[in-house]
């Protein structure tokens, strides 16, 4: 077995026979000597006139090959009679905490306010048909969390926060495609994510863990500064000395509960803005410099700028994707993006957001550490009011009209299924955000000439980029700074951003619980 790197055209990279000949040529062997080759890394270099595909290959020469071998075996065992750990939330942090707890010999009990994936899809479809929003089962709440209905990006390969490759292998083990093992910018896609999340649930249940759906936590039980369990909306009480708080960034009722119980929380910075949508063909033309090939993926972009010392950047860019309604309360309009694994929609969309800080929310300082939450809510209600109260129809405007400060007389078709309404977003968006966005778009158009065009539209508002609250925890034990046995975790607690980092944080918390429990029992 040996490894080598090939630089190919898009067409060549899709031809296995050509690749085999190039391998033989580079290694000075016959093609018949090649038992198999596997891609271990693949990326696209689009800097030149013709995009190039860089492939790192593992080549097996005159030897038998097996299916993918994981770095470490998975030790998912029967834990039905083991010590129970309560996990609030079935998003990436909660699910991956549960999987790691099983490996460490604990029985996870997940309580999720939303529904399982299959039932959740029905509620999500109803939103897209512009019917009533289910406040407990939607694009944010339910099995898999907000990530289930996203592009499913697994971009980070950094090991600063944990073993990213291990997380990717767990996704693969539970049904994600082989491509995530080698793509430079791996993504799963919402269609495959639903299958993967269902398979993770099966693993947890088969090992003796429990998952309670439609189980909303209304109180965290605390005695003498120690977590003792949770109370549910139906008044059921679950007891455990270990409670993982992995609710995601939209569980505002949990933040309010903590504030009411005088459990420390902290206001933190986050970002808000709009979602911009272009024809995917236009983004392909810009990024691939006019080169067309059916073997090139839908092009993406990653844009950043500084406007008066404040970051303006693209967020959750979805090539070949669609814009989706992500509100969690009636009387709100919130937008986000998602893509299928094929990324085959004719549209490209991305959040374009502005960096905000607690000091920006002076008019909401009476709410203390929740000032950012109330700022978010105000803008989401404003977006709803600007559509004339037409359920989940989103306010929209041509990008060029937004920059020039004028109402759009007509608007292009959008991927946003509930529908759009022409709105003067430039007028009602807070000045701080609007001015920063306009200048940011001018900068982006210089980086990607043609980005600012009348073919692009913006929809409002993109407000759920991350949590506006951090739930403080000890650096080493990962327990809340006041409450022993309470473990703030994942994006909702302010310690991750996205699927992979949330999953890593969930596993870290599980490991700390195991370590502390072992110390107690020595």
C-alpha positions, 0 to 999 in steps of 0.5 A, spaced: 500 500 500 502 506 498 499 514 497 500 519 492 497 525 490 494 527 483 492 533 480 486 532 475 481 536 471 474 535 473 473 531 467 479 526 469 477 526 476 470 523 474 474 517 470 476 511 474 480 508 468 484 514 467 485 515 474 488 508 474 492 509 468 495 515 472 497 511 478 500 506 474 504 511 470 506 515 477 508 508 480 511 505 474 507 499 475 502 495 470 494 497 471 493 490 473 497 490 479 492 495 482 487 492 486 484 498 488 485 505 490 481 509 495 480 517 495 483 519 502 483 527 501 479 531 495 479 538 494 478 543 488 483 549 486 479 554 482 484 559 483 486 558 475 483 559 469 481 552 469 479 549 476 483 543 478 481 537 482 487 535 487 486 528 490 490 524 495 490 517 494 491 510 497 493 505 492 493 497 494 498 493 489 497 486 489 493 485 495 486 484 498 482 491 501 477 491 506 471 496 507 473 502 511 477 501 518 475 506 523 481 509 527 478 506 533 473 501 534 466 503 537 464 500 543 457 501 544 454 496 549 448 494 553 448 500 559 441 498 561 442 497 568 448 502 569 448 509 572 443 514 568 445 521 566 440 526 563 441 529 557 436 535 555 436 536 548 437 531 542 441 535 537 448 534 536 451 535 542 446 531 546 446 525 541 454 525 541 454 525 549 449 519 549 454 515 544 460 517 548 456 515 555 454 508 552 462 507 551 464 509 558 458 505 561 453 510 563 446 510 561 443 516 557 436 519 558 435 524 553 429 528 554 427 532 547 421 537 547 420 536 539 418 530 535 422 524 532 425 525 525 419 522 521 414 526 525 418 532 525 418 532 518 410 533 517 410 539 522 416 542 518 412 541 511 406 544 514 410 550 515 413 550 508 406 550 506 405 556 510 400 553 515 400 553 523 407 553 526 408 548 531 412 551 537 415 545 539 416 541 533 420 545 527 426 547 524 430 548 530 426 543 535 426 536 535 431 530 533 437 532 531 436 539 533 437 545 528 442 541 524 437 536 521 435 541 517 441 544 514 447 543 509 450 538 514 457 541 514 462 538 517 468 543 515 472 543 521 478 539 521 482 542 527 483 538 533 483 544 537 477 542 541 477 534 540 478 529 535 474 531 529 476 525 525 472 521 530 466 525 529 466 524 522 467 517 523 461 516 527 457 520 522 459 515 517 458 509 521 451 511 522 450 512 514 453 518 512 456 517 505 464 515 504 465 522 501 465 525 508 471 521 509 475 525 504 472 531 502 476 537 504 469 541 506 465 535 507 457 536 508 452 530 509 446 534 506 439 534 510 436 528 506 442 523 509 442 527 516 435 524 517 437 517 516 443 518 520 440 521 526 435 515 526 440 510 526 444 514 532 437 513 535 437 506 534 444 505 537 442 509 543 436 505 544 439 498 542 444 499 548 439 500 553 439 508 553 432 512 553 430 518 548 423 521 551 420 525 545 415 531 546 418 532 553 419 539 555 423 540 561 420 546 565 425 546 571 432 543 573 432 540 580 437 543 585 439 541 592 444 544 596 448 547 589 447 540 586 443 538 580 438 532 582 434 531 576 429 535 571 421 536 571 417 535 565 411 539 562 407 533 564 410 534 571 414 527 571 420 528 575 427 524 572 432 524 577 440 523 576 446 527 579 448 528 572 444 533 568 447 535 561 444 542 558 444 541 551 438 545 548 441 549 542 441 556 541 433 557 540 431 554 547 429 561 550 425 558 555 431 555 558 435 561 559 429 565 562 429 559 567 436 559 569 435 567 570 429 566 574 433 561 579 439 565 579 443 561 576 449 564 572 448 566 565 452 571 561 450 575 555 455 574 549 456 577 542 453 573 536 451 576 529 445 578 525 443 580 518 439 577 512 440 571 507 442 572 500 440 568 494 443 568 487 442 563 482 447 557 483 449 558 475 451 565 477 455 563 483 458 557 479 460 562 473 464 567 478 467 562 482 469 557 476 471 563 472 466 561 467 468 554 466 463 549 466 463 542 467 458 537 470 463 534 474 464 540 478 460 541 484 455 547 486 460 552 487 460 555 494 463 562 497 466 564 504 466 572 505 469 576 510 470 584 511 471 589 517 466 595 517 468 600 522 471 595 526 465 590 526 465 583 522 461 582 516 461 575 513 457 570 510 454 564 514 452 557 513 453 558 505 448 553 502 450 551 495 445 548 491 440 549 497 434 553 499 432 558 504 427 555 510 423 558 515 426 557 522 422 561 527 420 557 534 414 562 536 408 565 532 409 572 530 416 571 528 419 570 521 426 567 521 430 564 515 436 559 515 439 555 509 439 548 508 441 543 502 440 536 500 446 531 499 446 532 491 446 540 492 442 540 486 437 546 487 438 552 482 439 557 488 445 558 492 444 562 499 448 564 505 446 568 511 450 575 511 451 577 518 454 583 522 457 582 528 454 584 535 456 585 542 452 586 548 454 593 549 449 594 542 443 592 546 442 598 550 435 599 550 434 592 552 439 592 558 433 592 563 433 584 561 440 583 564 444 578 561 438 576 556 439 583 553 441 579 546 435 575 546 430 580 547 434 584 541 433 578 537 426 577 538 424 584 537 427 584 530 424 577 528 417 580 530 419 586 526 420 581 520 413 578 521 410 585 522 413 587 515 410 581 511 403 584 513 402 578 518 402 573 513 404 567 517 411 565 515 412 569 508 418 572 509 420 580 507 424 580 501 428 585 497 432 585 491 440 586 493 441 592 489 435 595 491 437 594 498 444 597 497 440 603 494 435 604 499 429 603 495 423 598 495 423 593 490 417 593 485 418 586 483 422 580 486 425 574 482 422 567 484 425 564 491 427 557 493 423 559 500 417 555 500 412 559 504 413 565 499 416 572 500 413 579 500 416 585 497 419 589 503 423 595 504 428 592 509 433 597 508 428 602 512 426 597 518 433 593 519 436 597 525 441 602 522 447 599 525 446 592 521 443 595 515 449 600 514 454 595 515 451 590 511 451 595 505 458 596 506 460 589 506 456 587 500 460 593 496 466 589 499 464 582 497 462 585 490 470 587 489 472 580 491 467 576 487 465 581 481 458 580 480 456 578 487 451 585 487 446 584 482 439 585 481 438 577 480 440 576 487 435 577 493 435 578 500 430 575 505 429 577 513 431 575 518 437 571 519 438 571 527 439 564 529 447 564 528 449 562 535 447 563 542 446 570 545 447 567 552 453 563 555 452 559 561 459 559 564 462 553 566 469 551 569 474 550 564 477 543 567 470 540 570 466 543 565 460 543 570 456 550 571 460 555 576 455 554 581 451 548 580 455 541 581 453 536 576 450 541 571 454 541 565 452 546 560 454 543 553 454 545 545 451 551 541 446 553 546 451 554 552 455 558 548 461 553 547 460 551 540 458 553 533 455 548 528 454 540 528 462 538 528 464 542 534 457 541 538 458 533 537 465 534 540 463 538 546 458 533 547 463 527 547 468 532 552 462 533 557 461 525 557 468 524 558 468 529 564 462 526 567 466 519 567 472 522 570 468 525 576 464 519 577 470 515 577 474 519 582 468 519 587 468 512 587 475 511 588 
